[in-house]
């Protein structure tokens, strides 16, 4: 693994490396989040401000993976970025992949979650947290976020300039998937070719350097556990299952109305969910439409009574 060196390399209690050297790719990955200065359209067509999570290889400075999502950063968002980071990319110009020796993160609730800790244990990754309030060595992530803010986002509709009170100067038109694609193109065509400074490409030597090969998961199915391992309980309603303001329905749910089931889903794509009752799979449900407010009827005397 990458050496963690120097006096005081760890903070009190051995928490958080203060100085580190990564001697080869995948020795250490860093992960962090930033709220992007851009507005996009959510699935209901309403303006929303997304977050970006990145996984950065400390040695090459290449972006190993990323994910853009709406809502506050979560363990699921980190898991999605790690999934992309570890598995082989479809684009040959983005060869970074494999399982890191060490994952260096801060003390955010998502990074200290049981889910991320279990993922690292299962894949034999050393999980290191920076000292609370002292996120040393995060300059590479900050530079990546800075370049994203100053170079990519001003070219997109819905951009929010600094000092504009959080308001976009152009109408937001991008969907989450379109923003994700724009970020990917920028990373591959603009960011990677110029870092590290003087080395030409961040991905040069990222794989296959000096006979080195990345440690890979046994299969993509193993990595899918990063997406599906976190289970979300939901009660089956008469009109289906509600999730994030959306409704999913199938006639096969009728016998389970009122029962608690487990759903698993990819938060980047809410078009469908998988429903489980214990270990038994009830099926895959497609989205119907946004959940409608419960109807309200008025009884004698004017008292409001919620329906449903």
C-alpha positions in Angstrom: 0.0 0.0 0.0 1.0 3.6 -0.2 3.4 4.7 2.6 2.1 6.9 5.3 5.2 8.6 6.5 6.7 11.3 8.6 6.4 12.4 12.2 2.7 12.6 13.2 1.6 10.7 10.2 -1.5 9.8 12.1 -3.5 12.0 14.3 -4.3 11.2 18.0 -5.7 7.7 18.3 -4.3 6.8 14.9 -7.1 8.5 13.1 -6.4 10.2 9.8 -3.1 10.3 7.9 -1.5 13.8 7.9 1.2 13.0 5.3 1.0 10.2 2.7 2.9 9.0 -0.3 1.2 6.8 -2.9 3.9 4.9 -4.7 1.7 3.5 -7.5 -1.8 3.6 -8.8 -4.6 2.3 -6.5 -2.4 2.6 -3.4 -4.8 5.2 -2.1 -8.0 6.7 -3.3 -9.6 9.8 -1.9 -13.3 10.5 -2.0 -15.3 13.7 -1.3 -18.5 15.6 -2.2 -19.3 19.1 -3.4 -22.6 20.8 -4.2 -22.4 22.0 -7.8 -23.0 25.5 -8.9 -25.7 24.6 -11.4 -29.4 23.9 -11.5 -30.9 20.9 -13.3 -34.4 19.5 -13.7 -35.5 16.7 -11.4 -37.8 13.9 -12.5 -40.8 16.1 -11.9 -39.3 18.9 -14.1 -38.5 21.2 -11.2 -35.2 23.0 -10.7 -32.8 21.3 -8.3 -29.2 21.6 -7.3 -27.1 18.4 -7.6 -24.2 17.1 -5.6 -21.0 15.5 -7.1 -19.1 12.7 -5.5 -15.7 11.9 -6.9 -13.1 9.1 -6.3 -9.6 10.3 -7.1 -6.5 8.2 -7.4 -3.8 9.8 -5.2 -0.9 8.7 -7.3 -2.0 9.6 -10.8 -4.6 12.2 -9.9 -6.9 10.5 -12.3 -10.6 10.4 -11.5 -11.4 6.8 -10.9 -15.1 7.3 -10.6 -17.9 9.8 -9.9 -21.6 10.2 -9.5 -23.9 13.1 -9.6 -27.1 12.9 -7.6 -29.9 15.1 -6.2 -30.3 15.2 -2.4 -27.7 15.3 0.3 -24.6 13.1 0.1 -25.3 9.6 1.3 -23.6 6.2 1.7 -25.4 5.1 -1.4 -24.0 7.9 -3.5 -20.5 7.0 -2.3 -21.1 3.3 -3.2 -22.3 4.2 -6.7 -19.1 6.3 -7.3 -17.0 3.4 -6.0 -18.8 0.9 -8.3 -17.9 3.0 -11.3 -14.4 3.5 -10.0 -13.6 -0.1 -9.6 -15.1 -1.7 -12.6 -13.7 -1.5 -16.2 -15.0 1.6 -18.1 -16.6 1.3 -21.6 -14.4 4.1 -22.9 -10.8 2.9 -23.7 -9.5 6.4 -22.9 -10.5 5.9 -19.3 -8.5 2.8 -18.2 -8.6 3.4 -14.4 -10.1 0.5 -12.5 -9.5 -2.0 -9.7 -9.8 -2.2 -6.0 -7.7 0.3 -4.0 -5.5 -0.6 -1.0 -6.7 2.4 1.0 -9.7 4.7 0.8 -9.1 8.1 2.5 -12.3 10.0 3.4 -13.5 12.6 5.9 -15.8 12.2 8.9 -19.1 12.8 7.1 -22.0 10.5 8.2 -22.0 8.8 4.8 -18.3 7.9 5.0 -18.6 6.6 8.6 -21.7 4.6 7.8 -21.9 0.9 8.5 -22.6 0.3 4.8 -19.3 1.8 3.5 -17.4 0.2 6.3 -18.8 -3.2 5.4 -18.0 -2.7 1.7 -14.4 -1.9 2.5 -14.2 -4.9 4.8 -15.6 -7.2 2.2 -13.2 -6.0 -0.5 -10.2 -5.8 1.9 -9.8 -2.0 1.6 -8.3 -0.1 4.5 -10.7 2.7 5.3 -9.0 5.8 6.8 -10.8 8.9 8.1 -9.2 12.3 8.3 -9.1 14.0 11.7 -12.4 15.7 12.5 -12.1 19.3 11.5 -8.6 18.8 10.0 -9.0 17.3 6.5 -5.3 17.2 5.7 -4.1 16.3 2.2 -7.4 17.0 0.4 -5.8 19.5 -2.0 -6.1 17.3 -5.0 -9.8 16.8 -4.5 -10.2 20.6 -4.0 -8.3 21.3 -7.2 -10.6 18.9 -9.1 -13.7 20.6 -7.7 -12.3 24.0 -8.4 -11.6 23.1 -12.0 -15.1 21.7 -12.4 -16.6 24.9 -11.0 -14.6 27.3 -13.1 -14.3 25.4 -16.4 -17.2 23.0 -16.9 -20.2 24.4 -15.0 -20.1 27.9 -16.7 -20.6 26.1 -20.1 -23.8 24.5 -18.9 -27.4 25.8 -18.8 -28.5 26.6 -15.3 -25.0 27.8 -14.2 -25.0 29.6 -10.9 -22.1 32.2 -10.8 -20.4 33.0 -7.5 -22.0 35.9 -5.8 -25.3 35.6 -7.7 -27.3 34.6 -4.6 -27.7 31.0 -5.6 -29.6 31.9 -8.7 -28.8 30.6 -12.2 -28.2 33.1 -15.0 -29.7 30.8 -17.6 -32.8 28.5 -17.4 -31.9 25.0 -16.2 -32.6 22.4 -18.9 -30.4 19.5 -18.2 -31.6 16.3 -16.7 -29.5 14.4 -14.2 -28.4 11.9 -16.8 -27.4 14.7 -19.2 -25.4 16.4 -16.4 -23.7 13.0 -15.6 -22.7 12.6 -19.3 -21.3 16.2 -19.5 -19.2 15.6 -16.4 -17.8 12.3 -17.9 -16.9 13.9 -21.2 -15.1 16.8 -19.4 -13.1 14.4 -17.2 -12.0 12.3 -20.1 -11.4 15.0 -22.8 -10.2 18.0 -20.6 -9.2 17.1 -17.1 -7.3 13.8 -17.6 -5.1 14.9 -20.5 -3.4 17.7 -18.5 -2.8 16.2 -15.0 -0.5 15.6 -13.3 1.3 18.8 -14.5 4.0 18.0 -16.9 3.1 14.3 -17.3 0.6 14.7 -20.2 -2.2 12.4 -19.0 -3.4 11.5 -15.6 -4.2 8.0 -16.9 -0.7 7.4 -18.3 0.7 4.6 -16.1 -2.6 4.3 -14.3 -2.8 0.7 -15.4 -0.1 -1.7 -16.6 2.7 0.5 -15.4 5.9 -1.6 -15.0 4.1 -4.9 -15.1 1.7 -3.8 -12.4 -2.0 -4.9 -12.8 -4.9 -3.7 -10.7 -6.6 -6.0 -8.3 -10.0 -6.6 -9.7 -13.3 -7.8 -8.2 -14.3 -11.3 -9.1 -17.2 -10.1 -11.2 -19.4 -7.1 -11.8 -22.1 -9.0 -9.8 -19.9 -8.7 -6.8 -19.7 -5.0 -7.2 -23.5 -4.8 -7.6 -23.6 -5.4 -3.9 -22.4 -1.9 -3.5 -25.6 -0.8 -5.1 -28.0 -3.3 -3.7 -26.7 -4.2 -0.2 -28.4 -1.3 1.5 -32.1 -2.2 1.9 -34.9 0.3 2.3 -38.1 -0.9 4.1 -41.5 0.2 2.7 -45.1 -0.6 3.6 -47.2 -1.8 0.7 -50.1 0.7 0.2 -53.4 0.0 -1.6 -52.1 2.0 -4.5 -48.6 0.4 -4.5 -45.2 1.4 -3.0 -44.2 5.0 -2.5 -40.6 6.1 -2.8 -39.1 9.6 -3.1 -42.5 11.0 -4.1 -43.0 8.4 -6.8 -45.4 5.4 -7.0 -44.8 1.9 -8.1 -47.6 -0.6 -8.7 -48.2 -4.2 -9.8 -51.3 -6.3 -9.2 -49.0 -9.0 -7.7 -48.7 -6.7 -4.6 -52.4 -7.0 -3.7 -51.9 -9.9 -1.2 -49.2 -7.9 0.6 -51.1 -4.7 1.3 -50.2 -3.4 4.7 -47.1 -5.6 5.0 -43.5 -4.3 5.3 -41.3 -5.3 2.3 -37.7 -4.5 1.4 -36.9 -2.5 -1.8 -33.6 -2.2 -3.6 -33.0 0.4 -6.3 -30.4 2.4 -8.1 -30.8 6.0 -7.0 -29.5 7.3 -10.3 -32.4 5.7 -12.1 -35.7 5.5 -10.3 -37.5 4.0 -13.3 -37.8 0.7 -11.5 -37.3 -0.9 -8.1 -36.9 -4.5 -6.9 -39.2 -5.7 -4.1 -38.3 -8.4 -1.6 -40.3 -10.2 1.2 -37.5 -11.8 3.2 -35.4 -13.6 0.7 -38.2 -14.0 -1.8 -38.3 -11.7 -4.7 -41.8 -10.3 -5.3 -40.8 -8.7 -8.6 -39.4 -5.6 -10.3 -41.8 -2.7 -10.4 -41.9 0.2 -12.9 -42.7 3.7 -11.9 -46.3 4.8 -12.4 -46.4 8.5 -11.7 -45.7 10.9 -8.8 -47.6 10.2 -5.6 -50.8 12.3 -5.5 -51.8 14.0 -2.2 -54.5 12.2 -0.2 -57.9 13.5 -1.1 -59.6 15.7 1.5 -63.3 15.5 2.2 -65.4 17.8 4.4 -67.9 16.4 6.9 -70.8 18.2 8.4 -69.7 21.1 10.5 -66.8 21.8 8.2 -64.2 19.4 9.7 -61.6 18.3 7.3 -60.9 14.6 7.0 -57.9 13.2 5.1 -58.8 10.4 2.8 -56.8 7.2 1.9 
